[in-house]
C-alpha cells in the first residue's frame, strides 16, 4: 500500500527540508533506542520499541548519514539485539560497525563503546572468553576517558551489561 498525503499536505518540501527532517528523525530514534537500552529492565513492548527505534535510526542514517553515522547506527542495532538475547543479528551489525568504531581512527569514547557493545554481543552469544576480554577493555578505555560526559555515556551502557563471572569474582 502506498501512502497518499492528505490534501492538507499540498506543498512539497524542499530537498533540504526533507534532509533536515530525516536527520532529526534519525537522532530521535537513536536517542530513544539508547534510552530504552540503558533501562535496568524493560517490558516486551519496550524491547520491541527499542528494536524498532534502532532500525528507524539505521534507516534514516542510511539515507542522510555518513559512514560514521551508519557505523553508530549498526552499533546501536548490535547492542539492542544483544539486549534481547538475539546474538545472530547482533553479531551481524557488530561486524558492520567494528572496523570504524574500534579502529585506530576512532575517538577514544567510540572505542570504549565498541568494546562495551562487543562484550554484550559476546555475552548474548554465550562466548565467555570474548565477553570477558571486551568487557575488561571497555572498562579500561572508559576509565581513561578525560571527558566526564563521554565517560558517563559509556558507564550508562556498562551498568546494564552482564558482568563476566571472572570480573565479578575478582571484584568480590
N, C-alpha and C positions, 0 to 999 in steps of 0.2 A: 504494500500500500504506500503510495506516495503522498506526502503531506502537502496540502494546498494551503497557502497562507490565507487568512481571513481577509475580508475586504478592508479591514482596518489597517492592515499592513500593505498598503499600496505602494509606498515608496521603497525602492530597492536601496539597501545600504551600500555605501561605497566599499570598495575592497579594503580600504584602511580601517573602516568601522568593523567589518567582518573580522579582520585580523585582531583588532583590539578586543572584541568580544570573545574570540577563540582563546586568546591569551588569558583573559580574565577567567573564563570557564575552566581552562587548564589549571590555573592557580587555585581556584576554589575547590575543584575536585581533588587536586593534590593535597591541599591543606585538610580537607575533610577526611580523606583516607588516612593520612598520618595521624590526625587527631584520634580517630577510632582505633588505629593500631596501637596507640600509646595507652589505651584504657587497660586497666588490670583485668577486666573481664568484659565480654560483650555477649549480647543475645545473638541468636541465629540470624535475626533480622539485621542486626548491626554488622555481623560478619558479611552478610550479603551486600549491605550498603557500602562497606569498606572496599570489597572487591569491585563493585560497580563504580565507585568513585575512582579507584585506581585505574580501572580500564578507561574511564572517561578522560582522566588526565593523560594517559598514554595516547588516546585517540587525538585529542586536541594538540598535544605536543608533537605528534607525528605530522601534523599539518603545519603548525606555525613555529615549532621549536627548532633549535639547532641540535647537533649531536649530543651536547651535554644535557640539554633539557630531556632529550629522548632517553639518555642513559639513566637519568634520575627517575624518569617515569618507569623504566624497566626495573630499576632497583625497588621502587615502591611496589610494583607488582610481585617481584620476588619475595619481598617482605610480607605482603598481605597474604599471598598464597601459603607461605610458611606459617603464618599466624593461624591459618585454618587447617593446618596439617595436610597440605596438598603439595608434597615435595616435587612431583614431576613438573608442573607448571612453574613452581618456584625456581627450580634449577634452570629451566629454560630461560626465564627472564634474568636470573643471576648471570648466566653465561653472556647475555647481551650487554650487561652493564659493567661487569668487572674490568674488561680491558680499558675502559675510560676512567672509571671511578676508583680503581685500585692501582692504576698505573703511576709512573713517575711524574707525569704532568698533572696529576690530580692534586687538589688542595689537601692539606693535612686533615681537615674535617671530613672531606669526601672519602679519603682512605679509611678513616676511623669508622665511618658509617658503612662503607663497603664491607669491612670485616665484621661488623655487627650483623649486618643482613646475611652475610655468608655463614656466620655462626648459626643464625636462626634457620636458614635453609638446611644446613647440615644436620641440625637437631631434628627438624621435621622429617628428614630422610633417614634418621637413625644412624648417622655417621658420627660416632662419638669422637674419633680422632680429629676430624676436620672441625667439628663443633668446638672442641677444646682449643685447638690451635687458633681458629679465627676469633673466638671469644677473648682469649688472652691477648691477642694482637689488638683487638678493638679496645680493650681496657687500657693497654699500654699507650696506644695512639691517643685515646681520649684524655688520659691523664696528662699528656704532653701538650695538649691544646692550650694556648695562652688566652684565646678569646673565650670569655665566660659564656657568652650566648651560644657559640658553636658547641662548647662542651656540654651545656645544658640540653641542647637538642639531641646529641648522641646519648647522653645519660638517660633521657626520657625513653629512648628506644631500648637501651640496655636493661632498664628496670623491668621491662615486660618479656625479656628473653629468658628461656630456660638457662639456668646456670649449670655448666658442666659439673658432673659429680667430682672430678678431680680438683676443680677450682673450689667447689663448696667445701670439700674435705680439708683443703689447705688453709682455708679461711677460718674454719671452725676451731 
